[in-house]
Amino acid sequence: MENLISLVNRLQRACTALGDHGEESSLPTLWDALPTIAVVGGQSSGKSSVLESVVGKDFLPRGSGIVTRRPLVLQLHRIDEGREYAEFGHLPRKRFTDFAAVRKEISDETDRETGRSKQISSVPIYLSIYSPNVVNLTLIDLPGLTKVAVEGQPDSIVHDIENMVRSYIEKPNCIILAISPANQDLATSDAIKISREVDPKGERTFGVLTKIDLMDKGTNAVDMLEGKSYKLQFPWIGVVNRSQADINKNVDMIAARRREREYFSSTPEYRHLAHRMGSEHLGKVLSKHLESVIKSRIPGLQSLINKTIIELETELSRLGKPIATDAGGKLYMIMEICRSFDGNFKEHLDGVRPGGDKIYYIFDNQLPAALKRLQFDKQLSMDNVRKLITEADGYQPHLIAPEQGYRRLIESSIVSMKGPAEATVDAVHAILKELIHKAISETPELQQYPSLRVEVSNAAIESLERMRDESKKATLQLVEMECAYLTVDFFRKLPQDVEKGGNPTHSIFDRYNDSYLRRIGSNVLSYVNMVCATLRNSIPKSVVYGQVREAKRCLLDHFFAELGKKEGKQLGTLLDEDPAIMQRRLSLSKRLELYRAAQSEIDSVAWSK
């Protein structure tokens, strides 16, 4: 069971190395889930003396006012033999065998964090003590509760300390060690008052009475120790600390423990309680209880760690990979991001993602509707046919058929089809641009690097514009080809009549009569409708070939060519990630490393039980 406390010790040290000591954070915290014992008491309650008695060493700073200004995580490790020594978490390779030097280092490390002021800090100090005279135990010594600020402290110090203490003891995994002097009324005890607020039933509070030997003659602490004055779930434990005279004389802690045992066993009022009194008994009770609490919490810890690992991995995946340091790595990274974007864009066109269907809607609905709105019947009105036929004949009326008139009528009608053709090219271009923006928003890495996002967006749109211009030329050429060469077979298959070959009984001017002109208009309209049907099929082919197919094939080719010319520094400007994201990724990575190590540690302990 000893390895359970050692497990929590290792996890707490790892948490502190990471900067995780239970403060409010947007990152998950393992610290709050670990069972701990927090030592709470008012100033001059004998809190430091209790800790030193449990350890068996004189090692804590002493003085007037607030001496403990940072939480001290005290990890006790029992060793079978060898010399006692201490190690600090911030000095992992340095062993202290002189405990006076330990006291000085606690003071110095406190000053390093808070300055030489009397301010407090929530960042803990880690101290591990290895000794054959201790039990395996971890305690957190918190600043002593006070009622007034002393000179050099802000007026808020009273509330600041209270809030710090409460932040530790209000957590359900925290065991409270409430230190109260026996020579004061329990009703005024700072430790009992704040413990009652967070643990009203006393289910996780251990009460410790100090200064029992300093009570007024004729009084005793029996009612308090028997739980009659204030009942807790666990029995009260009384201790007798060294007096100030003993401290001044450097009385040995082992000798002090012996005198403590003798006091309880020889004092009539306490003789019946002697078996559960004293600092040695306190250490053993706390160690045993802490072990049982840790054991009961292991399944919950495993569940929390496994869940948090998944959450951390998910967020790290969302934040993307860290930036490469060398030019080759940066180039490869940019290329991979661009390929990811290009893949998303193609998926829109291929139907894997929505959006590509809008292009078919243009071909199947908008283009036919636009061609239909051209209203060729107005272009081929009687007056317009007569006008163009007459103008085409010039001074010499046509002899057999008005071929030039036919050509002018057909060309003037077909030229109007350029409008729908251009509109189709532009509409598809607009959809492709829209899909570019969608694909960019769906590529997480491009959200990570704003400059690269802008460059890729600009390069893709410039490519689309070049493709649009080429596609427009090709599509308009389809219309122009229909104007340049008429399909002769269409006219050969038209119904023949006697008038078409000329009739000597009719005047030449009868060829401009309404019936004749109506038939010309009808023939031209039939031909134009045939061309319209042809273009309705060929325009989409041209647009797909010149824009859609090209966009899928070489959207970023020009960008890649320019990219290959850039140097490492220029590539670095494209990967200008938000510093806040870089810092968060680093923090998440460290935290993930902590949780994986914790998972391994807890699993090994769980399997060894």
Solvent accessible surface area in square Angstrom, and as a share of the most:
residue,aa,sasa,rsa
1,M,107,0.48
2,E,98,0.44
3,N,68,0.35
4,L,1,0.00
5,I,1,0.00
6,S,28,0.18
7,L,0,0.00
8,V,2,0.01
9,N,1,0.00
10,R,85,0.31
11,L,4,0.02
12,Q,0,0.00
13,R,76,0.28
14,A,38,0.30
15,C,0,0.00
16,T,32,0.18
17,A,94,0.73
18,L,38,0.19
19,G,45,0.43
20,D,5,0.02
21,H,18,0.08
22,G,18,0.17
23,E,92,0.41
24,E,176,0.79
25,S,67,0.43
26,S,94,0.61
27,L,26,0.13
28,P,41,0.26
29,T,37,0.22
30,L,0,0.00
31,W,10,0.03
32,D,40,0.21
33,A,17,0.13
34,L,3,0.02
35,P,1,0.01
36,T,10,0.06
37,I,0,0.00
38,A,0,0.00
39,V,0,0.00
40,V,1,0.01
41,G,0,0.00
42,G,8,0.08
43,Q,61,0.27
44,S,95,0.61
45,S,4,0.03
46,G,14,0.14
47,K,15,0.06
48,S,28,0.18
49,S,16,0.10
50,V,0,0.00
51,L,1,0.00
52,E,0,0.00
53,S,10,0.06
54,V,7,0.04
55,V,0,0.00
56,G,5,0.04
57,K,54,0.23
58,D,35,0.18
59,F,0,0.00
60,L,5,0.03
61,P,22,0.14
62,R,93,0.34
63,G,57,0.55
64,S,113,0.73
65,G,32,0.30
66,I,17,0.08
67,V,51,0.29
68,T,28,0.16
69,R,27,0.10
70,R,11,0.04
71,P,0,0.00
72,L,6,0.03
73,V,0,0.00
74,L,0,0.00
75,Q,0,0.00
76,L,0,0.00
77,H,22,0.10
78,R,123,0.45
79,I,39,0.20
80,D,139,0.72
81,E,141,0.63
82,G,57,0.55
83,R,179,0.65
84,E,29,0.13
85,Y,29,0.11
86,A,0,0.00
87,E,41,0.18
88,F,3,0.01
89,G,40,0.39
90,H,67,0.30
91,L,56,0.28
92,P,83,0.52
93,R,225,0.82
94,K,109,0.46
95,R,150,0.55
96,F,14,0.06
97,T,56,0.33
98,D,83,0.43
99,F,17,0.07
100,A,55,0.43
101,A,37,0.28
102,V,0,0.00
103,R,69,0.25
104,K,130,0.55
105,E,22,0.10
106,I,11,0.06
107,S,42,0.27
108,D,37,0.19
109,E,24,0.11
110,T,8,0.04
111,D,26,0.13
112,R,147,0.54
113,E,85,0.38
114,T,22,0.13
115,G,33,0.32
116,R,209,0.76
117,S,43,0.28
118,K,93,0.40
119,Q,74,0.33
120,I,32,0.16
121,S,17,0.11
122,S,34,0.22
123,V,45,0.26
124,P,5,0.03
125,I,4,0.02
126,Y,9,0.03
127,L,0,0.00
128,S,6,0.04
129,I,0,0.00
130,Y,40,0.15
131,S,0,0.00
132,P,38,0.24
133,N,59,0.30
134,V,2,0.01
135,V,33,0.19
136,N,14,0.07
137,L,0,0.00
138,T,2,0.01
139,L,1,0.00
140,I,0,0.00
141,D,1,0.01
142,L,0,0.00
143,P,2,0.01
144,G,8,0.07
145,L,14,0.07
146,T,22,0.13
147,K,141,0.60
148,V,105,0.60
149,A,36,0.28
150,V,55,0.32
151,E,161,0.72
152,G,58,0.56
153,Q,18,0.08
154,P,47,0.30
155,D,132,0.68
156,S,53,0.34
157,I,1,0.00
158,V,31,0.18
159,H,118,0.53
160,D,54,0.28
161,I,0,0.00
162,E,48,0.21
163,N,88,0.45
164,M,16,0.07
165,V,1,0.00
166,R,58,0.21
167,S,44,0.28
168,Y,18,0.07
169,I,0,0.00
170,E,90,0.40
171,K,45,0.19
172,P,101,0.63
173,N,26,0.14
174,C,2,0.01
175,I,5,0.02
176,I,0,0.00
177,L,1,0.01
178,A,0,0.00
179,I,1,0.01
180,S,0,0.00
181,P,11,0.07
182,A,3,0.03
183,N,72,0.37
184,Q,100,0.44
185,D,93,0.48
186,L,16,0.08
187,A,84,0.65
188,T,84,0.49
189,S,8,0.05
190,D,35,0.18
191,A,0,0.00
192,I,3,0.01
193,K,115,0.49
194,I,6,0.03
195,S,4,0.03
196,R,108,0.39
197,E,89,0.40
198,V,30,0.17
199,D,10,0.05
200,P,97,0.61
201,K,159,0.67
202,G,1,0.01
203,E,93,0.42
204,R,39,0.14
205,T,1,0.01
206,F,5,0.02
207,G,1,0.01
208,V,0,0.00
209,L,0,0.00
210,T,0,0.00
211,K,51,0.22
212,I,4,0.02
213,D,61,0.32
214,L,107,0.53
215,M,34,0.15
216,D,111,0.58
217,K,207,0.88
218,G,87,0.84
219,T,76,0.44
220,N,66,0.34
221,A,0,0.00
222,V,25,0.15
223,D,79,0.41
224,M,23,0.10
225,L,1,0.01
226,E,64,0.29
227,G,15,0.14
228,K,145,0.62
229,S,64,0.41
230,Y,37,0.14
231,K,164,0.70
232,L,13,0.07
233,Q,115,0.51
234,F,37,0.15
235,P,79,0.50
236,W,3,0.01
237,I,5,0.03
238,G,0,0.00
239,V,0,0.00
240,V,22,0.13
241,N,23,0.12
242,R,26,0.09
243,S,51,0.33
244,Q,114,0.50
245,A,54,0.42
246,D,18,0.09
247,I,24,0.12
248,N,107,0.55
249,K,152,0.65
250,N,123,0.63
251,V,29,0.17
252,D,85,0.44
253,M,11,0.05
254,I,74,0.37
255,A,20,0.16
256,A,17,0.13
257,R,21,0.08
258,R,117,0.43
259,R,120,0.44
260,E,5,0.02
261,R,123,0.45
262,E,95,0.42
263,Y,60,0.23
264,F,3,0.01
265,S,57,0.37
266,S,73,0.47
267,T,26,0.15
268,P,96,0.60
269,E,74,0.33
270,Y,7,0.02
271,R,133,0.49
272,H,102,0.46
273,L,10,0.05
274,A,28,0.22
275,H,142,0.63
276,R,44,0.16
277,M,12,0.05
278,G,4,0.04
279,S,1,0.00
280,E,60,0.27
281,H,50,0.22
282,L,0,0.00
283,G,3,0.03
284,K,123,0.52
285,V,41,0.23
286,L,0,0.00
287,S,11,0.07
288,K,153,0.65
289,H,39,0.17
290,L,1,0.01
291,E,25,0.11
292,S,58,0.38
293,V,19,0.11
294,I,0,0.00
295,K,96,0.41
296,S,73,0.47
297,R,84,0.31
298,I,3,0.01
299,P,84,0.53
300,G,47,0.45
301,L,4,0.02
302,Q,49,0.22
303,S,71,0.46
304,L,63,0.31
305,I,1,0.00
306,N,65,0.34
307,K,126,0.53
308,T,5,0.03
309,I,14,0.07
310,I,113,0.57
311,E,85,0.38
312,L,3,0.02
313,E,71,0.32
314,T,87,0.50
315,E,39,0.17
316,L,29,0.15
317,S,88,0.57
318,R,150,0.55
319,L,13,0.06
320,G,17,0.16
321,K,156,0.66
322,P,89,0.56
323,I,43,0.22
324,A,30,0.23
325,T,129,0.75
326,D,84,0.43
327,A,48,0.37
328,G,48,0.46
329,G,20,0.19
330,K,34,0.14
331,L,59,0.29
332,Y,142,0.54
333,M,25,0.11
334,I,0,0.00
335,M,41,0.18
336,E,71,0.32
337,I,6,0.03
338,C,0,0.00
339,R,122,0.44
340,S,45,0.29
341,F,0,0.00
342,D,30,0.16
343,G,31,0.30
344,N,15,0.07
345,F,0,0.00
346,K,66,0.28
347,E,57,0.25
348,H,1,0.00
349,L,26,0.13
350,D,86,0.45
351,G,60,0.58
352,V,108,0.62
353,R,69,0.25
354,P,104,0.65
355,G,3,0.03
356,G,14,0.13
357,D,102,0.53
358,K,82,0.35
359,I,11,0.06
360,Y,144,0.55
361,Y,118,0.45
362,I,5,0.02
363,F,25,0.10
364,D,63,0.32
365,N,64,0.33
366,Q,85,0.38
367,L,2,0.01
368,P,23,0.14
369,A,40,0.31
370,A,17,0.13
371,L,5,0.03
372,K,172,0.73
373,R,165,0.60
374,L,45,0.23
375,Q,97,0.43
376,F,18,0.07
377,D,93,0.48
378,K,141,0.60
379,Q,58,0.26
380,L,18,0.09
381,S,46,0.30
382,M,54,0.24
383,D,105,0.54
384,N,37,0.19
385,V,1,0.01
386,R,82,0.30
387,K,112,0.47
388,L,26,0.13
389,I,0,0.00
390,T,68,0.39
391,E,84,0.38
392,A,19,0.15
393,D,20,0.10
394,G,53,0.51
395,Y,211,0.80
396,Q,101,0.45
397,P,37,0.23
398,H,20,0.09
399,L,128,0.64
400,I,113,0.57
401,A,39,0.30
402,P,4,0.02
403,E,99,0.44
404,Q,104,0.46
405,G,0,0.00
406,Y,30,0.12
407,R,82,0.30
408,R,112,0.41
409,L,0,0.00
410,I,0,0.00
411,E,66,0.29
412,S,41,0.26
413,S,1,0.01
414,I,0,0.00
415,V,75,0.43
416,S,47,0.30
417,M,0,0.00
418,K,54,0.23
419,G,41,0.39
420,P,10,0.07
421,A,0,0.00
422,E,62,0.28
423,A,56,0.43
424,T,4,0.02
425,V,0,0.00
426,D,60,0.31
427,A,26,0.20
428,V,0,0.00
429,H,13,0.06
430,A,57,0.44
431,I,17,0.09
432,L,1,0.00
433,K,67,0.29
434,E,63,0.28
435,L,0,0.00
436,I,0,0.00
437,H,92,0.41
438,K,68,0.29
439,A,0,0.00
440,I,11,0.06
441,S,72,0.46
442,E,66,0.30
443,T,0,0.00
444,P,74,0.47
445,E,54,0.24
446,L,0,0.00
447,Q,81,0.36
448,Q,9,0.04
449,Y,1,0.00
450,P,51,0.32
451,S,36,0.23
452,L,0,0.00
453,R,69,0.25
454,V,79,0.46
455,E,72,0.32
456,V,0,0.00
457,S,16,0.10
458,N,73,0.38
459,A,16,0.12
460,A,0,0.00
461,I,31,0.15
462,E,87,0.39
463,S,5,0.03
464,L,1,0.01
465,E,64,0.29
466,R,109,0.40
467,M,18,0.08
468,R,64,0.23
469,D,66,0.34
470,E,106,0.47
471,S,1,0.00
472,K,45,0.19
473,K,123,0.52
474,A,44,0.34
475,T,0,0.00
476,L,34,0.17
477,Q,101,0.45
478,L,39,0.19
479,V,0,0.00
480,E,77,0.35
481,M,112,0.50
482,E,37,0.16
483,C,19,0.11
484,A,83,0.64
485,Y,160,0.61
486,L,16,0.08
487,T,57,0.33
488,V,66,0.38
489,D,74,0.38
490,F,38,0.16
491,F,42,0.18
492,R,176,0.64
493,K,163,0.69
494,L,28,0.14
495,P,117,0.74
496,Q,119,0.53
497,D,61,0.31
498,V,117,0.67
499,E,72,0.32
500,K,71,0.30
501,G,65,0.63
502,G,28,0.27
503,N,47,0.24
504,P,133,0.84
505,T,112,0.65
506,H,89,0.40
507,S,62,0.40
508,I,59,0.30
509,F,139,0.58
510,D,56,0.29
511,R,49,0.18
512,Y,40,0.15
513,N,66,0.34
514,D,70,0.36
515,S,68,0.44
516,Y,18,0.07
517,L,1,0.01
518,R,139,0.51
519,R,81,0.30
520,I,4,0.02
521,G,8,0.08
522,S,62,0.40
523,N,24,0.12
524,V,0,0.00
525,L,58,0.29
526,S,51,0.33
527,Y,0,0.00
528,V,0,0.00
529,N,75,0.39
530,M,68,0.30
531,V,1,0.01
532,C,20,0.12
533,A,57,0.45
534,T,63,0.36
535,L,2,0.01
536,R,106,0.39
537,N,96,0.49
538,S,26,0.17
539,I,0,0.00
540,P,19,0.12
541,K,146,0.62
542,S,19,0.13
543,V,0,0.00
544,V,60,0.34
545,Y,139,0.53
546,G,14,0.14
547,Q,1,0.00
548,V,18,0.10
549,R,102,0.37
550,E,34,0.15
551,A,0,0.00
552,K,66,0.28
553,R,147,0.54
554,C,24,0.15
555,L,3,0.01
556,L,5,0.02
557,D,78,0.41
558,H,97,0.43
559,F,12,0.05
560,F,54,0.23
561,A,58,0.45
562,E,71,0.32
563,L,1,0.01
564,G,54,0.52
565,K,147,0.62
566,K,67,0.28
567,E,125,0.56
568,G,21,0.20
569,K,175,0.74
570,Q,89,0.40
571,L,4,0.02
572,G,22,0.21
573,T,85,0.50
574,L,11,0.05
575,L,6,0.03
576,D,61,0.32
577,E,9,0.04
578,D,64,0.33
579,P,103,0.65
580,A,67,0.52
581,I,46,0.23
582,M,89,0.40
583,Q,106,0.47
584,R,68,0.25
585,R,17,0.06
586,L,91,0.45
587,S,25,0.16
588,L,1,0.00
589,S,48,0.31
590,K,100,0.42
591,R,14,0.05
592,L,11,0.06
593,E,122,0.55
594,L,11,0.06
595,Y,1,0.00
596,R,118,0.43
597,A,51,0.40
598,A,0,0.00
599,Q,58,0.26
600,S,71,0.46
601,E,50,0.22
602,I,0,0.00
603,D,49,0.25
604,S,65,0.42
605,V,6,0.04
606,A,27,0.21
607,W,219,0.77
608,S,76,0.49
609,K,122,0.52
